[in-house]
Amino acid sequence: MSLAKRAGAGLAVLVFAGGCSLVLDFSELETTVDATPPDAPVADAALQCPASEPNDDLATAQPIVFGVTEAAICGDNDDFYAFMTNGTDEIFIALTYSTAAIANDLDLELYSQAGELLNVASGIEGRELVARTATQGGGILVAGTYVIRVYGRSGSTAANNDYQLSVGTTAPAP
């Protein structure tokens, strides 16, 4: 390795055997400071809605893996999520959200990939749960892709609410 030349303010070029070179740039970086970390969740439902679209129907359901998804419902803009199961696991789907106002209540539905409605959860306590086990919710789901719909209470066009959607093989804590 040899230092071939100093190529200008803050630049250096290293030349290696075999003709390879490495350019190093030590010049001052222009930086912008943003107090919000890049992966920080958006706290305002109105701001988060555009970031989680388009997943507005069965055909455009956003693929997700087991875990937690954070998003928001804004008005009559339903959210759809697709997940796959192996046909042997119990599946638990939990939707948690703020219940600051009844108009912001959210509901949850589970569909087959063909669009058949399988389960509905529609309470008003800030949490909805669908459990598909050998003894609950119609039994263990056969292997395949399934779709979750999150929407405002009774199709409310006024619902504005952040939520967390948890999909997994372990029952969520009460």
Contacts in CASP RR format, 6 or more apart in sequence:
PFRMAT RR
TARGET T0000
AUTHOR 0000-0000-0000
METHOD contacts of the structure
MODEL  1
MSLAKRAGAGLAVLVFAGGCSLVLDFSELETTVDATPPDAPVADAALQCP
ASEPNDDLATAQPIVFGVTEAAICGDNDDFYAFMTNGTDEIFIALTYSTA
AIANDLDLELYSQAGELLNVASGIEGRELVARTATQGGGILVAGTYVIRV
YGRSGSTAANNDYQLSVGTTAPAP
1 14 0 8 1.000
1 15 0 8 1.000
1 16 0 8 1.000
1 17 0 8 1.000
2 14 0 8 1.000
2 15 0 8 1.000
3 12 0 8 1.000
3 13 0 8 1.000
3 14 0 8 1.000
3 15 0 8 1.000
4 13 0 8 1.000
4 14 0 8 1.000
4 15 0 8 1.000
4 21 0 8 1.000
5 13 0 8 1.000
6 12 0 8 1.000
7 13 0 8 1.000
7 23 0 8 1.000
9 27 0 8 1.000
10 25 0 8 1.000
10 26 0 8 1.000
10 27 0 8 1.000
11 23 0 8 1.000
11 24 0 8 1.000
11 25 0 8 1.000
11 26 0 8 1.000
11 27 0 8 1.000
12 23 0 8 1.000
12 24 0 8 1.000
12 26 0 8 1.000
13 21 0 8 1.000
13 22 0 8 1.000
13 23 0 8 1.000
13 24 0 8 1.000
14 21 0 8 1.000
14 22 0 8 1.000
14 24 0 8 1.000
15 21 0 8 1.000
16 22 0 8 1.000
41 48 0 8 1.000
41 70 0 8 1.000
42 48 0 8 1.000
42 51 0 8 1.000
42 72 0 8 1.000
42 162 0 8 1.000
43 162 0 8 1.000
44 162 0 8 1.000
45 72 0 8 1.000
45 73 0 8 1.000
45 74 0 8 1.000
45 160 0 8 1.000
45 161 0 8 1.000
45 162 0 8 1.000
46 72 0 8 1.000
46 74 0 8 1.000
46 160 0 8 1.000
48 70 0 8 1.000
48 71 0 8 1.000
48 72 0 8 1.000
48 162 0 8 1.000
49 72 0 8 1.000
49 73 0 8 1.000
49 74 0 8 1.000
49 77 0 8 1.000
52 62 0 8 1.000
52 71 0 8 1.000
52 72 0 8 1.000
52 79 0 8 1.000
53 77 0 8 1.000
54 60 0 8 1.000
55 61 0 8 1.000
55 62 0 8 1.000
55 79 0 8 1.000
55 80 0 8 1.000
55 81 0 8 1.000
56 77 0 8 1.000
56 78 0 8 1.000
56 79 0 8 1.000
56 80 0 8 1.000
57 78 0 8 1.000
57 80 0 8 1.000
58 80 0 8 1.000
58 111 0 8 1.000
58 115 0 8 1.000
58 147 0 8 1.000
60 80 0 8 1.000
61 80 0 8 1.000
61 81 0 8 1.000
61 82 0 8 1.000
61 147 0 8 1.000
61 148 0 8 1.000
62 79 0 8 1.000
62 80 0 8 1.000
62 81 0 8 1.000
62 82 0 8 1.000
63 81 0 8 1.000
63 82 0 8 1.000
63 83 0 8 1.000
64 81 0 8 1.000
64 82 0 8 1.000
64 83 0 8 1.000
64 165 0 8 1.000
64 167 0 8 1.000
65 83 0 8 1.000
66 83 0 8 1.000
66 167 0 8 1.000
66 168 0 8 1.000
66 169 0 8 1.000
67 166 0 8 1.000
67 167 0 8 1.000
67 168 0 8 1.000
68 164 0 8 1.000
68 165 0 8 1.000
68 166 0 8 1.000
69 81 0 8 1.000
69 164 0 8 1.000
69 165 0 8 1.000
69 166 0 8 1.000
69 167 0 8 1.000
70 162 0 8 1.000
70 163 0 8 1.000
70 164 0 8 1.000
70 165 0 8 1.000
71 79 0 8 1.000
71 150 0 8 1.000
71 162 0 8 1.000
71 163 0 8 1.000
71 165 0 8 1.000
72 160 0 8 1.000
72 161 0 8 1.000
72 162 0 8 1.000
72 163 0 8 1.000
73 79 0 8 1.000
73 106 0 8 1.000
73 150 0 8 1.000
73 151 0 8 1.000
73 152 0 8 1.000
73 159 0 8 1.000
73 160 0 8 1.000
73 161 0 8 1.000
73 163 0 8 1.000
74 159 0 8 1.000
74 160 0 8 1.000
75 152 0 8 1.000
75 156 0 8 1.000
75 157 0 8 1.000
75 158 0 8 1.000
75 159 0 8 1.000
75 160 0 8 1.000
76 152 0 8 1.000
76 155 0 8 1.000
76 156 0 8 1.000
76 157 0 8 1.000
76 159 0 8 1.000
78 149 0 8 1.000
78 150 0 8 1.000
78 151 0 8 1.000
78 152 0 8 1.000
79 149 0 8 1.000
79 150 0 8 1.000
79 151 0 8 1.000
80 147 0 8 1.000
80 148 0 8 1.000
80 149 0 8 1.000
80 150 0 8 1.000
81 147 0 8 1.000
81 148 0 8 1.000
81 150 0 8 1.000
81 165 0 8 1.000
81 167 0 8 1.000
82 113 0 8 1.000
82 145 0 8 1.000
82 146 0 8 1.000
82 147 0 8 1.000
82 148 0 8 1.000
83 145 0 8 1.000
83 146 0 8 1.000
83 148 0 8 1.000
83 167 0 8 1.000
84 144 0 8 1.000
84 145 0 8 1.000
84 146 0 8 1.000
85 91 0 8 1.000
85 141 0 8 1.000
85 143 0 8 1.000
85 144 0 8 1.000
85 146 0 8 1.000
86 143 0 8 1.000
87 140 0 8 1.000
87 141 0 8 1.000
87 142 0 8 1.000
87 143 0 8 1.000
87 144 0 8 1.000
88 140 0 8 1.000
89 140 0 8 1.000
89 168 0 8 1.000
89 169 0 8 1.000
90 131 0 8 1.000
90 132 0 8 1.000
90 133 0 8 1.000
90 134 0 8 1.000
90 140 0 8 1.000
90 169 0 8 1.000
90 171 0 8 1.000
91 130 0 8 1.000
91 131 0 8 1.000
91 132 0 8 1.000
91 133 0 8 1.000
91 140 0 8 1.000
91 141 0 8 1.000
91 146 0 8 1.000
91 167 0 8 1.000
91 168 0 8 1.000
91 169 0 8 1.000
92 129 0 8 1.000
92 130 0 8 1.000
92 131 0 8 1.000
92 132 0 8 1.000
92 166 0 8 1.000
92 167 0 8 1.000
92 168 0 8 1.000
92 169 0 8 1.000
92 170 0 8 1.000
92 171 0 8 1.000
92 172 0 8 1.000
93 108 0 8 1.000
93 110 0 8 1.000
93 121 0 8 1.000
93 129 0 8 1.000
93 130 0 8 1.000
93 131 0 8 1.000
93 148 0 8 1.000
93 165 0 8 1.000
93 166 0 8 1.000
93 167 0 8 1.000
93 168 0 8 1.000
94 127 0 8 1.000
94 128 0 8 1.000
94 129 0 8 1.000
94 165 0 8 1.000
94 166 0 8 1.000
94 172 0 8 1.000
95 106 0 8 1.000
95 108 0 8 1.000
95 121 0 8 1.000
95 127 0 8 1.000
95 128 0 8 1.000
95 129 0 8 1.000
95 150 0 8 1.000
95 163 0 8 1.000
95 164 0 8 1.000
95 165 0 8 1.000
95 166 0 8 1.000
96 126 0 8 1.000
96 127 0 8 1.000
96 163 0 8 1.000
96 164 0 8 1.000
96 166 0 8 1.000
97 104 0 8 1.000
97 105 0 8 1.000
97 106 0 8 1.000
97 126 0 8 1.000
97 127 0 8 1.000
97 161 0 8 1.000
97 162 0 8 1.000
97 163 0 8 1.000
97 164 0 8 1.000
98 104 0 8 1.000
98 126 0 8 1.000
98 161 0 8 1.000
98 162 0 8 1.000
99 105 0 8 1.000
99 124 0 8 1.000
99 125 0 8 1.000
99 126 0 8 1.000
100 161 0 8 1.000
102 124 0 8 1.000
102 153 0 8 1.000
103 153 0 8 1.000
103 156 0 8 1.000
103 158 0 8 1.000
103 159 0 8 1.000
104 152 0 8 1.000
104 153 0 8 1.000
104 158 0 8 1.000
104 159 0 8 1.000
104 160 0 8 1.000
104 161 0 8 1.000
105 123 0 8 1.000
105 124 0 8 1.000
105 126 0 8 1.000
105 152 0 8 1.000
105 153 0 8 1.000
105 156 0 8 1.000
105 159 0 8 1.000
105 161 0 8 1.000
106 126 0 8 1.000
106 128 0 8 1.000
106 150 0 8 1.000
106 151 0 8 1.000
106 152 0 8 1.000
106 153 0 8 1.000
106 159 0 8 1.000
106 161 0 8 1.000
106 163 0 8 1.000
107 120 0 8 1.000
107 121 0 8 1.000
107 122 0 8 1.000
107 123 0 8 1.000
107 128 0 8 1.000
107 150 0 8 1.000
107 151 0 8 1.000
107 152 0 8 1.000
107 153 0 8 1.000
107 154 0 8 1.000
108 120 0 8 1.000
108 121 0 8 1.000
108 122 0 8 1.000
108 128 0 8 1.000
108 130 0 8 1.000
108 148 0 8 1.000
108 149 0 8 1.000
108 150 0 8 1.000
109 117 0 8 1.000
109 119 0 8 1.000
109 120 0 8 1.000
109 121 0 8 1.000
109 148 0 8 1.000
109 149 0 8 1.000
109 151 0 8 1.000
110 117 0 8 1.000
110 118 0 8 1.000
110 119 0 8 1.000
110 120 0 8 1.000
110 130 0 8 1.000
110 132 0 8 1.000
110 146 0 8 1.000
110 147 0 8 1.000
110 148 0 8 1.000
110 149 0 8 1.000
111 117 0 8 1.000
111 118 0 8 1.000
111 146 0 8 1.000
111 147 0 8 1.000
111 148 0 8 1.000
111 149 0 8 1.000
112 118 0 8 1.000
112 146 0 8 1.000
112 147 0 8 1.000
113 144 0 8 1.000
113 145 0 8 1.000
113 146 0 8 1.000
113 147 0 8 1.000
115 147 0 8 1.000
118 138 0 8 1.000
118 141 0 8 1.000
118 146 0 8 1.000
119 130 0 8 1.000
119 132 0 8 1.000
119 137 0 8 1.000
119 138 0 8 1.000
121 128 0 8 1.000
121 129 0 8 1.000
121 130 0 8 1.000
122 128 0 8 1.000
122 153 0 8 1.000
122 154 0 8 1.000
124 153 0 8 1.000
129 172 0 8 1.000
130 137 0 8 1.000
131 137 0 8 1.000
131 171 0 8 1.000
132 138 0 8 1.000
132 139 0 8 1.000
132 140 0 8 1.000
132 141 0 8 1.000
133 139 0 8 1.000
133 140 0 8 1.000
134 140 0 8 1.000
148 165 0 8 1.000
148 167 0 8 1.000
150 163 0 8 1.000
150 165 0 8 1.000
151 159 0 8 1.000
152 159 0 8 1.000
152 161 0 8 1.000
153 159 0 8 1.000
166 172 0 8 1.000
END
